[in-house]
């Protein structure tokens, strides 16, 4: 049985070539792309301005996958966490995070993850595959609808901070951002998008070479190699010195200041000596810091620090001239940690 390619895996050039082969006018390709990336069609039958014969040919040639809502949890703080089932039966997570000033979609880039960070629920899942660009894009589309339907507000920001390591799915992540930001896509500003990486030096440098216009965040969580090796094995091949070099290069190429994300774990990386190491690392590059409250995934090694230690940590950074924000934990009354809801929905078990 021949497997039909999903139409959203074709770039504009290949789609144009298909329409030319069919003897169709070039504007038909633009009509189809509008349905795919602007109007949110979920089948060829919805493309009402196309002739029926053309819709039938599209259906005979291409598949048209969609994401289905497998599970959803709503927090008292209005956070909505969704488990989206992919066409192959796997599950990924997307989160709508409302605040007073913005509506943020947190989206996934892979099914599972290969990096095995000790504090992350996704790290307990094997990486099964990369998401296609359209699967990443459709998370944004569905979460945008959630924002409009539940809060009557448009989506304002997107963060690639869900399941997976975005820079290990480089091409599809970049393609999804292209369609999110294109005028004939969602038309969002790249300044409203943040890609978060656990730290892959050569790919950070590649972002610089490719002139990335979106924001970049590094999940740091420790500013010495010994501690970072313990919690993030990726650091063994991407030391702090190599990351600092890559981030300097990225800044030189793009002019965009990187944000360091730093989860504070009780009695592990939340002391003043840890803050002093972070200050030293920040001075190697042009960066700011987001201190993040931890959402524990169990009663294991890592737990949330105390408010007093968090405040002392923050004050030390600010007293040393580091721009610092504190990101409070969201969705504490639901499965808020990345990967928890997907685990519950058998994220690593394909449909039978």
BAKOL-914416 format. One record per residue (C-alpha): residue number from 1; residue in one letter; x, y, z. Coordinates in nm, 3 decimals. Layout:
% BAKOL-914416
(NUM, "A", (X, Y, Z))
...
***
This chain:
% BAKOL-914416
(1, "X", (0.000, 0.000, 0.000))
(2, "X", (0.143, 0.335, -0.108))
(3, "X", (0.186, 0.588, 0.172))
(4, "X", (0.070, 0.930, 0.062))
(5, "X", (0.283, 1.225, 0.177))
(6, "X", (0.117, 1.479, 0.402))
(7, "X", (0.059, 1.790, 0.193))
(8, "X", (0.206, 2.013, 0.463))
(9, "X", (0.543, 1.844, 0.430))
(10, "X", (0.581, 1.995, 0.081))
(11, "X", (0.753, 2.331, 0.053))
(12, "X", (0.622, 2.602, -0.179))
(13, "X", (0.851, 2.500, -0.466))
(14, "X", (0.741, 2.134, -0.461))
(15, "X", (0.376, 2.227, -0.425))
(16, "X", (0.404, 2.470, -0.717))
(17, "X", (0.561, 2.194, -0.927))
(18, "X", (0.270, 1.959, -0.847))
(19, "X", (0.010, 2.215, -0.953))
(20, "X", (0.203, 2.281, -1.275))
(21, "X", (0.205, 1.907, -1.349))
(22, "X", (-0.172, 1.905, -1.302))
(23, "X", (-0.213, 2.192, -1.549))
(24, "X", (-0.349, 2.419, -1.277))
(25, "X", (-0.297, 2.796, -1.258))
(26, "X", (-0.034, 2.917, -1.005))
(27, "X", (-0.298, 3.092, -0.793))
(28, "X", (-0.440, 2.752, -0.694))
(29, "X", (-0.124, 2.680, -0.496))
(30, "X", (-0.166, 3.008, -0.311))
(31, "X", (-0.529, 2.922, -0.235))
(32, "X", (-0.429, 2.585, -0.090))
(33, "X", (-0.147, 2.733, 0.119))
(34, "X", (-0.390, 2.990, 0.255))
(35, "X", (-0.620, 2.709, 0.368))
(36, "X", (-0.328, 2.516, 0.519))
(37, "X", (-0.145, 2.793, 0.705))
(38, "X", (-0.389, 3.083, 0.749))
(39, "X", (-0.742, 2.950, 0.765))
(40, "X", (-0.680, 2.631, 0.957))
(41, "X", (-0.852, 2.384, 0.725))
(42, "X", (-0.850, 2.030, 0.860))
(43, "X", (-0.950, 1.852, 0.539))
(44, "X", (-0.947, 1.910, 0.165))
(45, "X", (-1.328, 1.918, 0.170))
(46, "X", (-1.315, 2.246, 0.364))
(47, "X", (-1.127, 2.421, 0.079))
(48, "X", (-1.451, 2.559, -0.062))
(49, "X", (-1.302, 2.789, -0.327))
(50, "X", (-1.134, 2.496, -0.506))
(51, "X", (-1.315, 2.297, -0.776))
(52, "X", (-1.446, 1.963, -0.652))
(53, "X", (-1.231, 1.776, -0.904))
(54, "X", (-0.916, 1.944, -0.772))
(55, "X", (-1.010, 1.867, -0.413))
(56, "X", (-1.057, 1.504, -0.510))
(57, "X", (-0.717, 1.493, -0.682))
(58, "X", (-0.554, 1.646, -0.376))
(59, "X", (-0.714, 1.380, -0.159))
(60, "X", (-0.600, 1.102, -0.393))
(61, "X", (-0.240, 1.231, -0.394))
(62, "X", (-0.181, 1.361, -0.042))
(63, "X", (-0.277, 1.282, 0.313))
(64, "X", (-0.393, 1.553, 0.552))
(65, "X", (-0.303, 1.472, 0.912))
(66, "X", (-0.453, 1.646, 1.212))
(67, "X", (-0.387, 1.659, 1.585))
(68, "X", (-0.661, 1.536, 1.819))
(69, "X", (-0.713, 1.642, 2.179))
(70, "X", (-0.634, 1.332, 2.388))
(71, "X", (-0.657, 1.492, 2.733))
(72, "X", (-0.679, 1.836, 2.888))
(73, "X", (-0.630, 1.980, 3.235))
(74, "X", (-0.717, 2.328, 3.357))
(75, "X", (-0.549, 2.493, 3.650))
(76, "X", (-0.700, 2.735, 3.898))
(77, "X", (-0.453, 2.992, 3.765))
(78, "X", (-0.619, 2.952, 3.418))
(79, "X", (-0.333, 2.753, 3.265))
(80, "X", (-0.464, 2.494, 3.016))
(81, "X", (-0.245, 2.190, 2.949))
(82, "X", (-0.335, 1.970, 2.653))
(83, "X", (-0.218, 1.629, 2.538))
(84, "X", (-0.237, 1.618, 2.157))
(85, "X", (-0.253, 1.283, 1.983))
(86, "X", (-0.061, 1.269, 1.656))
(87, "X", (-0.176, 1.074, 1.348))
(88, "X", (0.060, 0.787, 1.438))
(89, "X", (-0.091, 0.757, 1.787))
(90, "X", (0.191, 0.922, 1.981))
(91, "X", (0.118, 1.207, 2.220))
(92, "X", (0.283, 1.546, 2.276))
(93, "X", (0.200, 1.833, 2.508))
(94, "X", (0.105, 2.194, 2.454))
(95, "X", (0.023, 2.452, 2.719))
(96, "X", (-0.165, 2.782, 2.717))
(97, "X", (-0.022, 3.011, 2.984))
(98, "X", (-0.230, 3.322, 3.051))
(99, "X", (-0.083, 3.617, 3.245))
(100, "X", (-0.196, 3.973, 3.290))
(101, "X", (0.004, 4.094, 2.992))
(102, "X", (0.026, 3.801, 2.751))
(103, "X", (-0.118, 3.472, 2.630))
(104, "X", (0.166, 3.228, 2.571))
(105, "X", (0.168, 2.893, 2.391))
(106, "X", (0.431, 2.645, 2.510))
(107, "X", (0.478, 2.383, 2.239))
(108, "X", (0.669, 2.060, 2.178))
(109, "X", (0.918, 1.979, 1.904))
(110, "X", (0.978, 1.605, 1.952))
(111, "X", (0.795, 1.293, 2.070))
(112, "X", (0.987, 1.228, 2.389))
(113, "X", (1.345, 1.346, 2.432))
(114, "X", (1.695, 1.198, 2.411))
(115, "X", (1.868, 1.428, 2.661))
(116, "X", (1.764, 1.259, 2.991))
(117, "X", (1.783, 1.570, 3.209))
(118, "X", (1.732, 1.439, 3.561))
(119, "X", (1.471, 1.695, 3.672))
(120, "X", (1.242, 1.666, 3.368))
(121, "X", (0.951, 1.427, 3.322))
(122, "X", (1.004, 1.428, 2.944))
(123, "X", (1.356, 1.299, 3.005))
(124, "X", (1.198, 0.975, 3.125))
(125, "X", (1.048, 0.918, 2.782))
(126, "X", (1.256, 0.782, 2.495))
(127, "X", (1.278, 1.003, 2.188))
(128, "X", (1.066, 0.832, 1.925))
(129, "X", (1.085, 1.090, 1.648))
(130, "X", (1.098, 1.453, 1.549))
(131, "X", (0.774, 1.635, 1.490))
(132, "X", (0.704, 1.752, 1.137))
(133, "X", (0.681, 2.128, 1.091))
(134, "X", (0.305, 2.110, 1.045))
(135, "X", (0.265, 1.916, 1.373))
(136, "X", (0.450, 2.193, 1.555))
(137, "X", (0.249, 2.459, 1.372))
(138, "X", (-0.085, 2.292, 1.449))
(139, "X", (-0.013, 2.297, 1.822))
(140, "X", (0.012, 2.675, 1.790))
(141, "X", (-0.309, 2.688, 1.589))
(142, "X", (-0.504, 2.480, 1.841))
(143, "X", (-0.370, 2.668, 2.143))
(144, "X", (-0.450, 2.997, 1.972))
(145, "X", (-0.811, 2.877, 1.937))
(146, "X", (-0.811, 2.784, 2.309))
(147, "X", (-0.701, 3.138, 2.394))
(148, "X", (-0.971, 3.295, 2.183))
(149, "X", (-1.250, 3.063, 2.295))
(150, "X", (-1.168, 3.056, 2.668))
(151, "X", (-1.035, 3.406, 2.729))
(152, "X", (-1.140, 3.605, 2.423))
(153, "X", (-0.779, 3.711, 2.373))
(154, "X", (-0.538, 3.650, 2.086))
(155, "X", (-0.223, 3.446, 2.130))
(156, "X", (0.063, 3.688, 2.193))
(157, "X", (0.374, 3.471, 2.247))
(158, "X", (0.512, 3.128, 2.162))
(159, "X", (0.783, 2.938, 2.346))
(160, "X", (0.947, 2.620, 2.219))
(161, "X", (0.987, 2.487, 2.572))
(162, "X", (0.769, 2.176, 2.566))
(163, "X", (0.872, 1.819, 2.501))
(164, "X", (1.197, 1.765, 2.314))
(165, "X", (1.511, 1.957, 2.221))
(166, "X", (1.425, 2.203, 1.941))
(167, "X", (1.780, 2.226, 1.804))
(168, "X", (1.786, 1.849, 1.745))
(169, "X", (1.488, 1.901, 1.513))
(170, "X", (1.641, 2.206, 1.350))
(171, "X", (1.488, 2.202, 1.001))
(172, "X", (1.129, 2.138, 1.111))
(173, "X", (1.149, 2.392, 1.393))
(174, "X", (1.279, 2.657, 1.155))
(175, "X", (1.012, 2.573, 0.896))
(176, "X", (0.736, 2.596, 1.157))
(177, "X", (0.864, 2.936, 1.269))
(178, "X", (0.872, 3.048, 0.907))
(179, "X", (0.503, 2.968, 0.862))
(180, "X", (0.411, 3.117, 1.198))
(181, "X", (0.580, 3.447, 1.106))
(182, "X", (0.510, 3.471, 0.732))
(183, "X", (0.248, 3.726, 0.620))
(184, "X", (0.074, 3.440, 0.434))
(185, "X", (0.092, 3.227, 0.751))
(186, "X", (-0.003, 3.341, 1.102))
(187, "X", (0.186, 3.668, 1.061))
(188, "X", (0.326, 3.674, 1.414))
(189, "X", (0.639, 3.874, 1.493))
(190, "X", (0.954, 3.663, 1.543))
(191, "X", (1.022, 3.884, 1.846))
(192, "X", (0.725, 3.707, 2.008))
(193, "X", (0.884, 3.364, 1.969))
(194, "X", (1.144, 3.206, 2.198))
(195, "X", (1.330, 2.884, 2.125))
(196, "X", (1.473, 2.715, 2.435))
(197, "X", (1.769, 2.479, 2.412))
(198, "X", (1.945, 2.258, 2.664))
(199, "X", (2.268, 2.375, 2.502))
(200, "X", (2.406, 2.238, 2.175))
(201, "X", (2.693, 2.470, 2.090))
(202, "X", (2.726, 2.400, 1.717))
(203, "X", (2.354, 2.447, 1.659))
(204, "X", (2.349, 2.776, 1.852))
(205, "X", (2.626, 2.894, 1.618))
(206, "X", (2.422, 2.774, 1.320))
(207, "X", (2.131, 2.989, 1.435))
(208, "X", (2.368, 3.283, 1.419))
(209, "X", (2.479, 3.191, 1.066))
(210, "X", (2.116, 3.153, 0.959))
(211, "X", (2.027, 3.497, 1.097))
(212, "X", (1.762, 3.380, 1.340))
(213, "X", (1.528, 3.667, 1.425))
(214, "X", (1.353, 3.503, 1.719))
(215, "X", (1.466, 3.495, 2.082))
(216, "X", (1.694, 3.225, 2.218))
(217, "X", (1.693, 3.086, 2.571))
(218, "X", (1.951, 2.851, 2.721))
(219, "X", (1.836, 2.609, 2.991))
(220, "X", (2.138, 2.659, 3.215))
(221, "X", (2.039, 2.553, 3.569))
(222, "X", (2.400, 2.539, 3.692))
(223, "X", (2.701, 2.757, 3.615))
(224, "X", (2.973, 2.503, 3.681))
(225, "X", (3.040, 2.198, 3.468))
(226, "X", (3.037, 1.943, 3.751))
(227, "X", (2.684, 2.028, 3.865))
(228, "X", (2.556, 2.073, 3.512))
(229, "X", (2.699, 1.737, 3.407))
(230, "X", (2.510, 1.579, 3.696))
(231, "X", (2.168, 1.711, 3.597))
(232, "X", (2.213, 1.755, 3.219))
(233, "X", (2.431, 1.491, 3.048))
(234, "X", (2.434, 1.702, 2.729))
(235, "X", (2.684, 1.926, 2.908))
(236, "X", (2.950, 1.655, 2.887))
(237, "X", (2.977, 1.725, 2.512))
(238, "X", (2.881, 2.093, 2.535))
(239, "X", (3.078, 2.247, 2.820))
(240, "X", (3.000, 2.588, 2.961))
(241, "X", (3.304, 2.737, 2.786))
(242, "X", (3.191, 2.604, 2.447))
(243, "X", (2.838, 2.734, 2.511))
(244, "X", (2.972, 3.077, 2.605))
(245, "X", (3.168, 3.088, 2.278))
(246, "X", (2.860, 2.988, 2.076))
(247, "X", (2.640, 3.242, 2.252))
(248, "X", (2.889, 3.522, 2.189))
(249, "X", (2.894, 3.422, 1.821))
(250, "X", (2.512, 3.414, 1.808))
(251, "X", (2.497, 3.763, 1.959))
(252, "X", (2.756, 3.899, 1.716))
(253, "X", (2.558, 3.762, 1.421))
(254, "X", (2.206, 3.853, 1.533))
(255, "X", (2.233, 4.128, 1.795))
(256, "X", (1.988, 3.929, 2.008))
(257, "X", (2.065, 3.889, 2.377))
(258, "X", (2.024, 3.533, 2.505))
(259, "X", (1.819, 3.454, 2.816))
(260, "X", (1.953, 3.204, 3.068))
(261, "X", (1.684, 2.992, 3.229))
(262, "X", (1.780, 2.882, 3.576))
(263, "X", (1.557, 2.648, 3.778))
(264, "X", (1.645, 2.674, 4.145))
(265, "X", (1.657, 2.334, 4.318))
(266, "X", (1.659, 2.318, 4.697))
(267, "X", (2.008, 2.264, 4.841))
(268, "X", (2.157, 2.190, 4.499))
(269, "X", (2.203, 2.511, 4.299))
(270, "X", (2.027, 2.776, 4.509))
(271, "X", (2.309, 2.902, 4.733))
(272, "X", (2.495, 3.231, 4.718))
(273, "X", (2.803, 3.051, 4.585))
(274, "X", (2.587, 2.921, 4.299))
(275, "X", (2.460, 3.272, 4.235))
(276, "X", (2.819, 3.400, 4.227))
(277, "X", (2.910, 3.136, 3.965))
(278, "X", (2.610, 3.244, 3.760))
(279, "X", (2.719, 3.609, 3.778))
(280, "X", (3.064, 3.508, 3.648))
(281, "X", (2.912, 3.314, 3.361))
(282, "X", (2.677, 3.598, 3.268))
(283, "X", (2.973, 3.834, 3.240))
(284, "X", (3.120, 3.618, 2.963))
(285, "X", (2.829, 3.702, 2.735))
(286, "X", (2.546, 3.951, 2.687))
(287, "X", (2.255, 3.787, 2.864))
(288, "X", (1.974, 3.815, 3.117))
(289, "X", (1.844, 3.557, 3.364))
(290, "X", (1.503, 3.404, 3.425))
(291, "X", (1.492, 3.232, 3.765))
(292, "X", (1.228, 2.960, 3.747))
(293, "X", (1.039, 2.795, 4.030))
(294, "X", (1.057, 2.418, 4.003))
(295, "X", (0.753, 2.199, 3.940))
(296, "X", (0.856, 1.872, 4.112))
(297, "X", (0.784, 1.554, 3.915))
(298, "X", (0.797, 1.324, 4.219))
(299, "X", (0.943, 1.303, 4.570))
(300, "X", (1.289, 1.241, 4.431))
(301, "X", (1.624, 1.418, 4.427))
(302, "X", (1.507, 1.761, 4.316))
(303, "X", (1.255, 1.976, 4.502))
(304, "X", (1.147, 2.339, 4.495))
(305, "X", (1.367, 2.579, 4.689))
(306, "X", (1.234, 2.797, 4.971))
(307, "X", (1.105, 3.150, 4.904))
(308, "X", (1.382, 3.294, 5.123))
(309, "X", (1.663, 3.120, 4.934))
(310, "X", (1.510, 3.215, 4.600))
(311, "X", (1.491, 3.581, 4.704))
(312, "X", (1.849, 3.583, 4.831))
(313, "X", (1.966, 3.427, 4.504))
(314, "X", (1.779, 3.688, 4.302))
(315, "X", (1.914, 3.976, 4.510))
(316, "X", (2.272, 3.860, 4.463))
(317, "X", (2.229, 3.864, 4.086))
(318, "X", (2.067, 4.207, 4.083))
(319, "X", (2.328, 4.354, 4.317))
(320, "X", (2.588, 4.246, 4.063))
(321, "X", (2.412, 4.413, 3.773))
(322, "X", (2.244, 4.108, 3.617))
(323, "X", (1.898, 4.169, 3.468))
(324, "X", (1.685, 3.914, 3.650))
(325, "X", (1.322, 3.802, 3.639))
(326, "X", (1.147, 3.537, 3.846))
(327, "X", (0.908, 3.305, 3.662))
(328, "X", (0.659, 3.162, 3.908))
(329, "X", (0.546, 2.803, 3.878))
(330, "X", (0.220, 2.765, 3.687))
(331, "X", (-0.043, 2.495, 3.701))
(332, "X", (0.060, 2.363, 4.042))
(333, "X", (-0.274, 2.186, 4.085))
(334, "X", (-0.243, 1.989, 3.758))
(335, "X", (0.029, 1.779, 3.588))
(336, "X", (0.228, 2.092, 3.515))
(337, "X", (0.581, 1.961, 3.476))
(338, "X", (0.684, 1.903, 3.116))
(339, "X", (0.605, 1.545, 3.013))
(340, "X", (0.373, 1.449, 3.298))
(341, "X", (0.047, 1.461, 3.103))
(342, "X", (0.206, 1.286, 2.806))
(343, "X", (0.328, 1.011, 3.038))
(344, "X", (-0.026, 0.963, 3.165))
(345, "X", (-0.149, 0.931, 2.807))
(346, "X", (0.106, 0.666, 2.704))
(347, "X", (0.303, 0.911, 2.494))
(348, "X", (0.555, 0.651, 2.384))
(349, "X", (0.305, 0.388, 2.273))
(350, "X", (0.201, 0.416, 1.908))
(351, "X", (-0.158, 0.337, 1.817))
(352, "X", (-0.220, -0.034, 1.758))
***
